[in-house]
Amino acid sequence: MSFSIAGKTAIVTGAANGIGRAVARHFADQGANVMFADRDEDGLVREVGEEAAKDDSNVRFFAGDLREKLSIANLLSATIDAFDDVDILVNASRQMRASDPLNADDDAVAMLLEQNLMTSLRLTQLVANRMIKTAKSNEQSDGSIGSIINLSSIAAHRTHPELLAFSVSSAAVDQMTRSMAAALAPHRIRVNAVSFGSLMSRSLQDALKDDDALRTEIIERTPLGRIAGAGEVAEAAQFLASDSSGFMTGQIMTIDGGRTLADNVTVPAH
């Protein structure tokens, strides 16, 4: 088996910045055809604008609000037009927002469930049906016909009252991963997730600029004694997208430096 994803076609959402961009860029560097998708058009243009304009480029970008069903349909159509098919979906578009558990008017839970769960679910359903249709027409072998990868967080099973909305949406993503894996297994489509703890994302970098105590606290509560880089999530996603993970489905791969081995962890996951 090989970790190779060269020649495969991937859609990566949340690809204008942060972890989504790291995954999309890593996949492109590994020879995959990649559709960078995000509603931040300026960010997408800065990332892949000139490269995407080349006829022989293995990257394209799609700008649109994926909370809208029409945008999701247009994203899939644009990917098919550019690369003929889709083999991999990485649902990397996710938001974090502080929430007040005691405020009945706080709409953070509804907002993050829509952004972090429902957008990924709708796109997964659409892409999976395309994969199934393509497999039937091509009469492919008994191997996997597609891989869907969700990005989640260890907040799904840690207690962070100030991150109620994010924690609930992360737990929902984990359960969606398992449920869709069971539903799609008969069609030879694998669904897995990468769950991570504190990672040097843009939001964490901003938080650490003027807070050395927070950096120390995170490192002290991480058994491996450091903060992960976005590339480590990208490499895990590559493994799940490759044939080397061909017998894995419904799994939540955790990358947290051992954080979930420790008790009483209260540092918010970024």
Summary of the structure (lengths in Angstrom):
residues: 270
radius of gyration: 18.2
end to end distance: 33.4
largest distance: 57.5
contacts: 934
relative contact order: 0.15
helix: 50%
strand: 16%
